[in-house]
Amino acid sequence: MSQTDPVPPSPPRKYEPLDVQPLRLYSAAERTHLSDVNRFARPTPPGASLADWLSGLPDFLGVRQLRAAVEAIISARKAGRPVVMAMGGHVVKVGCAPVVIDLMRRRIVTAIACHGATAIHDVEAALFGATSEDVGPALRDGSFGMVHETAAFFADAARRAVTDKCGLGEAIGRQVHACQLPHASVSMLAAAADLGVPATVHVAIGTDTVHMPALADGAQIGQATMTDFRLLCSVVKDMGATAPGGVCGVWCNVGSAVVLPEVFLKALAVARNFGADLDNLHTVNLDMLRQYRTGQNVVGRPVAPGHGHDIAGHHEIMLPLMRQAIIESYPGLIS
């Protein structure tokens, strides 16, 4: 038979029900179990403290990730290592800025990073007491992103960054105070400037509404955000252990699916190139959905197995919950 000849069809096979009598059985006492009643939930009564409620959660999956993240953050701060919170715009839009500000004031979060949209929402909340326009209708009539006050503020902040020789995050924080914005108390960038906490803004030109008007100066924006990238590299380098095998810092990515995971990966590469010992680095990702880059660039590639913690959930629930878990679990950390 040549290779081009068709293969003759096989006759249909006949099957009989398998006789399972010879199956080998064994006792459950010999089996490894992934779930046991000692880890089940312990419902708390009305009026219970939040600490009791947290301790009563079932010890599985997301709860274990949350507890591991809290433990890593507490360990990092006890060892004097940085805890960085990198945030997308929804952190501000769903009202969690006061949570982050409180964590900075307690010296739990020691640096913040955001992209341009986060900074815009942060400033608009401080400026107007409101933010987040309805994109659909505004896009159709050509008014999307054309608010003069926001564009002017960011143009001034970029000039301030160049004049003051600082990064965009610090310049925005200073500008919030210089302009005496009516709701400055809810600005994370202003709070960081007050507290001396490093705050970086990582801009991709063309992704933010404030890049559209003629007020925007690409050279100034680029210089300011490059300064912030190099500042962040310094922070990530400082996350390294001070002794072999020691405790490292914690990087928390909250709601940024693309820009900040990419920025983190590059800053981490720079820090390791400088010799930072980041073998025990922990990372935390909090978002409503699991995304490719956060899975790879935050909880996967940068850390050893078991050191990346992925917690899915709404920011407006998970961020306050994680904050409370931290301060309930280690009140001695509070300054």
Backbone hydrogen bonds in HBPLUS format (Angstrom, degrees):
<---DONOR---> <-ACCEPTOR-->    atom                        ^
c    i                          cat <-CA-CA->   ^        H-A-AA   ^      H-
h    n   atom  resd res      DA  || num        DHA   H-A  angle D-A-AA Bond
n    s   type  num  typ     dist DA aas  dist angle  dist       angle   num
A0005-ASP N   A0002-SER O   3.15 MM   3  5.41 153.6  2.23 104.3 112.1     1
A0023-LEU N   A0020-VAL O   3.03 MM   3  5.61 169.2  2.05 123.6 127.0     2
A0030-GLU N   A0027-SER O   3.01 MM   3  5.66 162.0  2.04 117.0 122.4     3
A0031-ARG N   A0028-ALA O   3.04 MM   3  5.09 160.4  2.08 106.3 112.7     4
A0039-ARG N   A0036-ASP O   3.01 MM   3  5.85 165.6  2.03 124.6 129.3     5
A0040-PHE N   A0037-VAL O   3.14 MM   3  5.06 167.8  2.15 105.9 109.2     6
A0059-ASP N   A0039-ARG O   2.87 MM  20  4.98 156.4  1.92 144.2 151.8     7
A0042-ARG N   A0056-GLY O   2.73 MM  14  4.45 169.8  1.74 139.5 141.9     8
A0048-ALA N   A0045-PRO O   3.19 MM   3  5.72 145.9  2.31 141.6 139.6     9
A0053-TRP N   A0049-SER O   2.98 MM   4  6.34 156.4  2.04 146.2 153.4    10
A0054-LEU N   A0050-LEU O   2.79 MM   4  6.01 161.1  1.83 154.0 157.9    11
A0055-SER N   A0051-ALA O   3.02 MM   4  6.22 158.2  2.06 144.6 150.6    12
A0056-GLY N   A0052-ASP O   2.97 MM   4  6.11 128.6  2.24 139.5 153.1    13
A0056-GLY N   A0053-TRP O   3.13 MM   3  5.06 133.9  2.36  93.1 106.1    14
A0057-LEU N   A0054-LEU O   3.25 MM   3  5.51 167.3  2.27 108.3 112.1    15
A0063-VAL N   A0060-PHE O   2.93 MM   3  5.60 128.2  2.20 161.5 152.8    16
A0064-ARG N   A0060-PHE O   3.34 MM   4  5.37 156.9  2.40 104.8 109.8    17
A0064-ARG N   A0061-LEU O   3.06 MM   3  5.33 115.6  2.49 103.5 118.6    18
A0065-GLN N   A0061-LEU O   2.99 MM   4  6.34 153.1  2.06 152.3 160.9    19
A0066-LEU N   A0062-GLY O   2.87 MM   4  6.12 158.3  1.92 148.5 154.3    20
A0067-ARG N   A0063-VAL O   2.86 MM   4  6.11 167.3  1.87 154.0 157.2    21
A0068-ALA N   A0064-ARG O   2.89 MM   4  6.02 155.2  1.95 144.5 151.6    22
A0069-ALA N   A0065-GLN O   2.91 MM   4  6.11 155.1  1.97 148.1 154.8    23
A0070-VAL N   A0066-LEU O   2.92 MM   4  6.18 164.8  1.95 156.0 159.7    24
A0071-GLU N   A0067-ARG O   2.93 MM   4  6.07 162.3  1.96 147.0 152.2    25
A0072-ALA N   A0068-ALA O   2.92 MM   4  6.09 154.9  1.99 144.6 151.4    26
A0073-ILE N   A0069-ALA O   2.97 MM   4  6.23 159.9  2.01 152.3 157.2    27
A0074-ILE N   A0070-VAL O   2.96 MM   4  6.18 166.9  1.98 154.9 158.4    28
A0075-SER N   A0071-GLU O   2.90 MM   4  6.03 162.6  1.93 148.4 153.7    29
A0076-ALA N   A0072-ALA O   2.91 MM   4  6.06 155.6  1.97 145.5 152.3    30
A0077-ARG N   A0073-ILE O   3.04 MM   4  6.28 163.4  2.06 151.7 155.3    31
A0078-LYS N   A0074-ILE O   2.92 MM   4  6.12 156.7  1.98 151.5 158.3    32
A0079-ALA N   A0075-SER O   3.04 MM   4  6.19 141.2  2.20 140.3 150.2    33
A0079-ALA N   A0076-ALA O   3.17 MM   3  5.15 125.1  2.48  92.7 106.7    34
A0081-ARG N   A0076-ALA O   2.75 MM   5  4.93 161.4  1.79 154.4 148.4    35
A0080-GLY N   A0077-ARG O   3.06 MM   3  4.82 156.6  2.12  96.9 104.0    36
A0250-VAL N   A0082-PRO O   3.06 MM 168  6.64 148.3  2.16 146.3 156.2    37
A0110-THR N   A0083-VAL O   2.84 MM  27  5.38 149.3  1.94 142.6 152.9    38
A0084-VAL N   A0250-VAL O   2.91 MM 166  6.35 158.4  1.96 165.7 171.4    39
A0252-CYS N   A0084-VAL O   2.79 MM 168  5.95 162.0  1.82 160.2 166.6    40
A0085-MET N   A0111-ALA O   3.02 MM  26  6.49 157.2  2.07 150.0 154.3    41
A0113-ALA N   A0085-MET O   2.99 MM  28  6.25 155.1  2.06 137.9 138.7    42
A0086-ALA N   A0252-CYS O   2.74 MM 166  5.98 171.5  1.75 173.7 176.8    43
A0254-VAL N   A0086-ALA O   2.71 MM 168  5.99 170.4  1.72 173.3 176.4    44
A0087-MET N   A0113-ALA O   2.83 MM  26  6.33 155.4  1.89 158.2 160.2    45
A0088-GLY N   A0254-VAL O   2.93 MM 166  6.29 159.9  1.97 153.2 151.4    46
A0091-VAL N   A0088-GLY O   3.33 MM   3  6.12 156.6  2.39 118.6 123.7    47
A0092-VAL N   A0089-GLY O   3.08 MM   3  5.70 132.5  2.31 114.8 124.2    48
A0093-LYS N   A0089-GLY O   3.14 MM   4  6.39 168.6  2.15 148.9 152.2    49
A0094-VAL N   A0090-HIS O   2.96 MM   4  5.84 151.5  2.04 147.5 149.6    50
A0096-CYS N   A0091-VAL O   2.92 MM   5  5.37 148.2  2.03 170.0 174.5    51
A0095-GLY N   A0092-VAL O   2.94 MM   3  5.24 160.5  1.97 118.2 119.4    52
A0099-VAL N   A0096-CYS O   3.00 MM   3  5.26 129.2  2.27 106.2 119.9    53
A0100-VAL N   A0096-CYS O   3.24 MM   4  6.66 156.7  2.30 155.2 161.2    54
A0101-ILE N   A0097-ALA O   2.90 MM   4  6.15 165.2  1.92 160.8 165.4    55
A0102-ASP N   A0098-PRO O   2.97 MM   4  6.05 156.9  2.03 139.3 145.3    56
A0103-LEU N   A0099-VAL O   3.07 MM   4  6.38 153.9  2.14 144.2 151.1    57
A0104-MET N   A0100-VAL O   2.94 MM   4  6.28 147.4  2.04 149.0 158.4    58
A0105-ARG N   A0101-ILE O   2.89 MM   4  6.18 158.9  1.94 152.1 158.1    59
A0106-ARG N   A0102-ASP O   2.96 MM   4  6.19 144.2  2.09 145.7 155.2    60
A0108-ILE N   A0103-LEU O   2.92 MM   5  5.25 153.6  1.99 171.6 168.6    61
A0109-VAL N   A0103-LEU O   3.14 MM   6  5.37 164.7  2.16 110.4 115.2    62
A0107-ARG N   A0104-MET O   2.95 MM   3  4.98 156.9  2.00 105.5 112.0    63
A0112-ILE N   A0198-PRO O   2.95 MM  86  6.43 161.0  1.98 158.1 163.9    64
A0200-THR N   A0112-ILE O   3.02 MM  88  6.49 156.9  2.08 144.2 149.7    65
A0114-CYS N   A0200-THR O   2.88 MM  86  6.30 146.5  2.00 149.3 160.2    66
A0202-HIS N   A0114-CYS O   2.81 MM  88  6.21 159.6  1.85 151.1 157.1    67
A0119-ALA N   A0115-HIS O   3.25 MM   4  6.59 161.4  2.29 153.3 158.5    68
A0120-ILE N   A0116-GLY O   2.94 MM   4  6.23 152.3  2.02 150.1 158.1    69
A0121-HIS N   A0117-ALA O   3.02 MM   4  6.30 167.4  2.04 155.7 157.4    70
A0122-ASP N   A0118-THR O   2.90 MM   4  6.07 155.0  1.96 149.0 157.0    71
A0123-VAL N   A0119-ALA O   2.94 MM   4  6.12 159.5  1.98 150.0 154.2    72
A0124-GLU N   A0120-ILE O   2.86 MM   4  6.05 169.9  1.87 157.3 160.5    73
A0125-ALA N   A0121-HIS O   2.94 MM   4  5.97 155.7  2.00 143.9 150.1    74
A0126-ALA N   A0122-ASP O   3.27 MM   4  6.47 150.8  2.36 136.0 143.4    75
A0126-ALA N   A0123-VAL O   3.04 MM   3  5.08 115.5  2.47  95.7 111.4    76
A0127-LEU N   A0123-VAL O   2.74 MM   4  5.94 146.7  1.85 150.6 161.8    77
A0128-PHE N   A0124-GLU O   2.72 MM   4  5.51 167.6  1.74 147.8 152.0    78
A0129-GLY N   A0125-ALA O   2.96 MM   4  4.48 130.3  2.21 109.7 122.2    79
A0183-HIS N   A0126-ALA O   2.89 MM  57  4.15 152.2  1.96 150.8 143.6    80
A0138-ALA N   A0134-ASP O   3.47 MM   4  6.48 164.8  2.50 154.5 157.3    81
A0139-LEU N   A0135-VAL O   2.73 MM   4  5.70 148.5  1.83 159.3 167.1    82
A0140-ARG N   A0136-GLY O   3.22 MM   4  6.49 150.8  2.31 149.8 157.2    83
A0141-ASP N   A0137-PRO O   3.18 MM   4  6.50 148.0  2.29 148.7 156.4    84
A0143-SER N   A0138-ALA O   2.97 MM   5  5.01 127.1  2.26 147.9 153.2    85
A0144-PHE N   A0138-ALA O   3.06 MM   6  4.51 134.5  2.27 119.7 110.7    86
A0146-MET N   A0143-SER O   3.18 MM   3  5.52 159.5  2.22 139.0 134.6    87
A0151-ALA N   A0147-VAL O   3.36 MM   4  6.57 169.5  2.38 150.9 153.9    88
A0152-ALA N   A0148-HIS O   2.86 MM   4  6.02 164.7  1.89 160.9 165.5    89
A0153-PHE N   A0149-GLU O   2.97 MM   4  6.08 157.1  2.02 144.8 151.2    90
A0154-PHE N   A0150-THR O   3.10 MM   4  6.36 165.5  2.12 153.1 155.8    91
A0155-ALA N   A0151-ALA O   2.98 MM   4  6.17 151.7  2.06 146.9 155.1    92
A0156-ASP N   A0152-ALA O   2.97 MM   4  6.14 160.8  2.00 149.8 154.7    93
A0157-ALA N   A0153-PHE O   2.89 MM   4  6.15 152.7  1.96 146.8 155.2    94
A0158-ALA N   A0154-PHE O   2.96 MM   4  6.12 155.3  2.02 144.1 149.5    95
A0159-ARG N   A0155-ALA O   3.13 MM   4  6.41 156.5  2.18 145.1 151.2    96
A0160-ARG N   A0156-ASP O   2.85 MM   4  6.11 154.6  1.92 147.4 155.4    97
A0161-ALA N   A0157-ALA O   2.90 MM   4  6.15 151.6  1.98 146.4 153.7    98
A0162-VAL N   A0158-ALA O   3.22 MM   4  6.53 155.6  2.28 144.8 149.8    99
A0163-THR N   A0159-ARG O   2.90 MM   4  6.13 167.6  1.91 155.7 159.6   100
A0164-ASP N   A0160-ARG O   2.73 MM   4  5.72 168.8  1.74 155.3 159.0   101
A0165-LYS N   A0161-ALA O   2.92 MM   4  5.57 110.8  2.41 128.2 142.3   102
A0166-CYS N   A0161-ALA O   2.96 MM   5  4.95 156.6  2.02 138.4 145.5   103
A0165-LYS N   A0162-VAL O   3.35 MM   3  5.00 147.7  2.47  90.9 100.1   104
A0171-ALA N   A0167-GLY O   3.07 MM   4  6.22 159.5  2.12 146.8 153.3   105
A0172-ILE N   A0168-LEU O   2.91 MM   4  6.07 157.6  1.96 152.1 157.0   106
A0173-GLY N   A0169-GLY O   3.10 MM   4  6.33 163.6  2.13 147.6 152.1   107
A0174-ARG N   A0170-GLU O   2.92 MM   4  6.18 160.4  1.96 153.2 158.2   108
A0175-GLN N   A0171-ALA O   2.87 MM   4  6.01 152.9  1.94 144.1 152.4   109
A0176-VAL N   A0172-ILE O   2.91 MM   4  6.18 151.1  1.99 153.6 160.2   110
A0177-HIS N   A0173-GLY O   3.44 MM   4  6.76 157.1  2.50 143.3 147.5   111
A0178-ALA N   A0174-ARG O   2.82 MM   4  6.09 159.5  1.86 151.3 158.2   112
A0179-CYS N   A0175-GLN O   2.91 MM   4  5.96 153.7  1.98 148.7 153.6   113
A0181-LEU N   A0176-VAL O   3.27 MM   5  5.79 171.9  2.28 163.7 166.2   114
A0180-GLN N   A0177-HIS O   2.99 MM   3  4.86 150.2  2.08  98.7 108.1   115
A0184-ALA N   A0181-LEU O   3.24 MM   3  5.31 146.4  2.36 124.1 117.6   116
A0186-VAL N   A0183-HIS O   3.11 MM   3  6.09 171.9  2.12 129.3 131.2   117
A0187-SER N   A0184-ALA O   3.04 MM   3  5.33 167.2  2.06 115.9 119.2   118
A0191-ALA N   A0187-SER O   3.01 MM   4  6.20 158.9  2.06 143.7 149.8   119
A0192-ALA N   A0188-MET O   2.88 MM   4  6.10 154.8  1.95 146.1 153.0   120
A0193-ALA N   A0189-LEU O   3.07 MM   4  6.28 154.9  2.14 140.1 146.3   121
A0194-ASP N   A0190-ALA O   2.97 MM   4  6.27 153.8  2.04 148.0 155.3   122
A0195-LEU N   A0191-ALA O   2.92 MM   4  6.13 156.1  1.98 150.9 157.1   123
A0196-GLY N   A0192-ALA O   2.91 MM   4  5.81 119.5  2.28 143.8 157.2   124
A0197-VAL N   A0192-ALA O   2.93 MM   5  4.68 146.9  2.04 139.8 142.3   125
A0207-THR N   A0204-ALA O   3.00 MM   3  5.78 157.7  2.05 150.5 151.2   126
A0211-HIS N   A0208-ASP O   3.04 MM   3  5.68 164.8  2.07 119.4 123.4   127
A0212-MET N   A0209-THR O   3.14 MM   3  5.76 167.2  2.16 119.9 123.8   128
A0216-ALA N   A0213-PRO O   3.22 MM   3  6.05 162.6  2.25 121.4 124.4   129
A0221-ILE N   A0217-ASP O   2.95 MM   4  6.20 169.6  1.96 162.1 165.5   130
A0222-GLY N   A0218-GLY O   2.82 MM   4  5.82 162.8  1.84 144.6 150.4   131
A0223-GLN N   A0219-ALA O   2.93 MM   4  6.05 160.3  1.96 145.8 151.1   132
A0224-ALA N   A0220-GLN O   2.96 MM   4  6.09 162.7  1.99 149.1 154.0   133
A0225-THR N   A0221-ILE O   2.91 MM   4  6.10 162.4  1.95 155.4 160.0   134
A0226-MET N   A0222-GLY O   2.93 MM   4  5.98 145.4  2.05 142.3 151.8   135
A0227-THR N   A0223-GLN O   3.05 MM   4  6.26 154.0  2.12 143.8 150.3   136
A0228-ASP N   A0224-ALA O   3.14 MM   4  6.45 150.2  2.24 138.0 146.0   137
A0229-PHE N   A0225-THR O   2.92 MM   4  6.22 147.3  2.03 139.9 148.6   138
A0230-ARG N   A0226-MET O   3.06 MM   4  6.36 162.3  2.10 152.1 155.6   139
A0231-LEU N   A0227-THR O   2.90 MM   4  6.15 144.2  2.03 142.5 153.6   140
A0232-LEU N   A0228-ASP O   2.83 MM   4  6.06 156.6  1.89 149.3 155.0   141
A0233-CYS N   A0229-PHE O   2.93 MM   4  6.25 149.5  2.02 144.6 153.3   142
A0234-SER N   A0230-ARG O   3.19 MM   4  6.44 147.7  2.30 136.9 144.0   143
A0234-SER N   A0231-LEU O   3.10 MM   3  5.15 120.1  2.47  95.0 109.5   144
A0235-VAL N   A0231-LEU O   3.08 MM   4  6.49 150.5  2.17 145.5 153.6   145
A0236-VAL N   A0232-LEU O   2.85 MM   4  6.14 167.7  1.86 161.4 163.5   146
A0237-LYS N   A0233-CYS O   2.92 MM   4  6.06 155.5  1.98 144.0 151.3   147
A0238-ASP N   A0234-SER O   3.06 MM   4  6.28 147.7  2.17 139.7 148.1   148
A0238-ASP N   A0235-VAL O   3.04 MM   3  5.07 117.3  2.45  94.4 109.8   149
A0239-MET N   A0236-VAL O   3.01 MM   3  5.05 147.2  2.12  99.6 109.9   150
A0240-GLY N   A0237-LYS O   3.21 MM   3  5.86 166.6  2.23 115.1 119.2   151
A0249-GLY N   A0239-MET O   2.79 MM  10  4.41 147.7  1.90 131.0 137.3   152
A0241-ALA N   A0277-ASP O   2.83 MM  36  5.48 156.0  1.89 158.2 153.1   153
A0246-GLY N   A0243-ALA O   2.87 MM   3  5.21 149.1  1.97 146.0 142.3   154
A0282-HIS N   A0249-GLY O   3.39 MM  33  6.68 174.0  2.40 159.3 161.1   155
A0251-TRP N   A0282-HIS O   3.07 MM  31  6.58 155.4  2.13 149.9 154.8   156
A0284-VAL N   A0251-TRP O   2.77 MM  33  6.18 153.4  1.84 157.4 160.2   157
A0253-ASN N   A0284-VAL O   2.74 MM  31  6.13 163.9  1.76 169.2 169.4   158
A0286-LEU N   A0253-ASN O   2.87 MM  33  6.27 165.3  1.89 163.6 167.8   159
A0255-GLY N   A0286-LEU O   3.13 MM  31  6.41 132.7  2.36 150.6 163.8   160
A0262-GLU N   A0258-VAL O   3.12 MM   4  6.26 154.1  2.19 152.9 160.3   161
A0263-VAL N   A0259-VAL O   2.90 MM   4  6.19 157.3  1.95 151.1 158.4   162
A0264-PHE N   A0260-LEU O   2.82 MM   4  5.92 163.8  1.85 152.3 156.4   163
A0265-LEU N   A0261-PRO O   3.13 MM   4  6.26 156.9  2.18 139.0 144.6   164
A0266-LYS N   A0262-GLU O   3.21 MM   4  6.51 157.7  2.26 149.4 154.1   165
A0267-ALA N   A0263-VAL O   2.94 MM   4  6.19 163.8  1.96 155.5 160.5   166
A0268-LEU N   A0264-PHE O   2.81 MM   4  5.94 156.3  1.87 153.3 160.0   167
A0269-ALA N   A0265-LEU O   3.03 MM   4  6.25 149.4  2.13 138.9 146.9   168
A0270-VAL N   A0266-LYS O   3.00 MM   4  6.31 156.8  2.06 149.7 155.4   169
A0271-ALA N   A0267-ALA O   2.93 MM   4  6.19 163.2  1.96 148.7 153.4   170
A0272-ARG N   A0268-LEU O   2.94 MM   4  6.15 161.5  1.97 150.6 155.2   171
A0273-ASN N   A0269-ALA O   2.91 MM   4  6.04 148.8  2.01 142.3 151.5   172
A0274-PHE N   A0270-VAL O   3.04 MM   4  6.36 137.0  2.23 144.1 155.2   173
A0274-PHE N   A0271-ALA O   3.17 MM   3  5.15 129.8  2.44  93.2 106.2   174
A0276-ALA N   A0271-ALA O   3.07 MM   5  5.57 164.4  2.10 147.8 144.0   175
A0275-GLY N   A0272-ARG O   2.89 MM   3  4.89 155.3  1.95 102.3 109.8   176
A0281-LEU N   A0278-LEU O   3.16 MM   3  5.11 163.6  2.19 109.0 109.5   177
A0283-THR N   A0307-HIS O   2.99 MM  24  6.47 157.0  2.04 153.1 158.9   178
A0309-HIS N   A0283-THR O   2.84 MM  26  6.14 158.3  1.89 146.2 153.4   179
A0285-ASN N   A0309-HIS O   2.82 MM  24  6.25 159.1  1.86 161.7 165.2   180
A0311-ILE N   A0285-ASN O   2.82 MM  26  6.04 176.5  1.82 176.8 177.7   181
A0287-ASP N   A0311-ILE O   3.35 MM  24  6.84 149.9  2.45 146.3 154.5   182
A0313-GLY N   A0287-ASP O   2.84 MM  26  5.73 154.5  1.90 123.8 132.1   183
A0295-GLY N   A0291-GLN O   3.01 MM   4  6.04 153.1  2.09 142.7 150.8   184
A0296-GLN N   A0292-TYR O   2.89 MM   4  6.14 153.8  1.96 152.8 160.4   185
A0297-ASN N   A0293-ARG O   2.58 MM   4  5.30 154.4  1.64 145.6 154.4   186
A0298-VAL N   A0294-THR O   3.12 MM   4  4.93 139.8  2.29 118.9 124.5   187
A0299-VAL N   A0294-THR O   3.10 MM   5  6.54 162.9  2.13 168.5 172.7   188
A0301-ARG N   A0296-GLN O   2.76 MM   5  5.56 143.8  1.89 145.4 154.2   189
A0307-HIS N   A0304-ALA O   2.99 MM   3  5.54 153.9  2.06 146.3 146.2   190
A0317-ILE N   A0314-HIS O   3.01 MM   3  5.42 155.0  2.07 111.1 119.2   191
A0318-MET N   A0314-HIS O   2.78 MM   4  5.95 175.0  1.79 169.4 168.2   192
A0319-LEU N   A0315-HIS O   2.98 MM   4  5.42 160.2  2.02 136.4 142.9   193
A0321-LEU N   A0317-ILE O   3.12 MM   4  6.16 151.1  2.21 142.4 151.3   194
A0322-MET N   A0318-MET O   2.80 MM   4  5.92 160.6  1.84 150.1 154.8   195
A0323-ARG N   A0319-LEU O   2.93 MM   4  6.12 165.2  1.96 154.6 158.9   196
A0324-GLN N   A0320-PRO O   2.95 MM   4  6.11 164.7  1.97 146.7 150.8   197
A0325-ALA N   A0321-LEU O   2.87 MM   4  6.05 156.0  1.93 147.7 155.1   198
A0326-ILE N   A0322-MET O   2.96 MM   4  6.19 151.2  2.04 148.1 155.1   199
A0327-ILE N   A0323-ARG O   3.07 MM   4  6.42 169.1  2.08 157.7 158.8   200
A0328-GLU N   A0324-GLN O   2.84 MM   4  5.86 145.8  1.96 147.6 157.2   201
A0329-SER N   A0325-ALA O   2.92 MM   4  5.82 147.6  2.03 136.4 145.1   202
A0330-TYR N   A0326-ILE O   3.05 MM   4  6.17 147.6  2.16 150.3 157.4   203
A0333-LEU N   A0330-TYR O   3.02 MM   3  5.80 168.4  2.04 124.4 128.2   204
A0334-ILE N   A0331-PRO O   3.10 MM   3  5.63 156.6  2.16 115.1 121.1   205
